[in-house]
Amino acid sequence: MTFEIIKKAIDVQKRKGTLDRNAMMNKLDVFLLNGRISEEEYNEIAKMMMEGN
């Protein structure tokens, strides 16, 4: 569930032009370290954030 919420939030922020990649990566690190997302999900979201720079 966390994974889907993060993906949606990134998509919305990218469309609005308000995505702060550094802040989001910090959040992703915390989610990964606390087991809220898997390493595969982390990598997918990180890739998603870098697309369409």
Beta strands, then each sheet from edge to edge (+ up, - down):
end
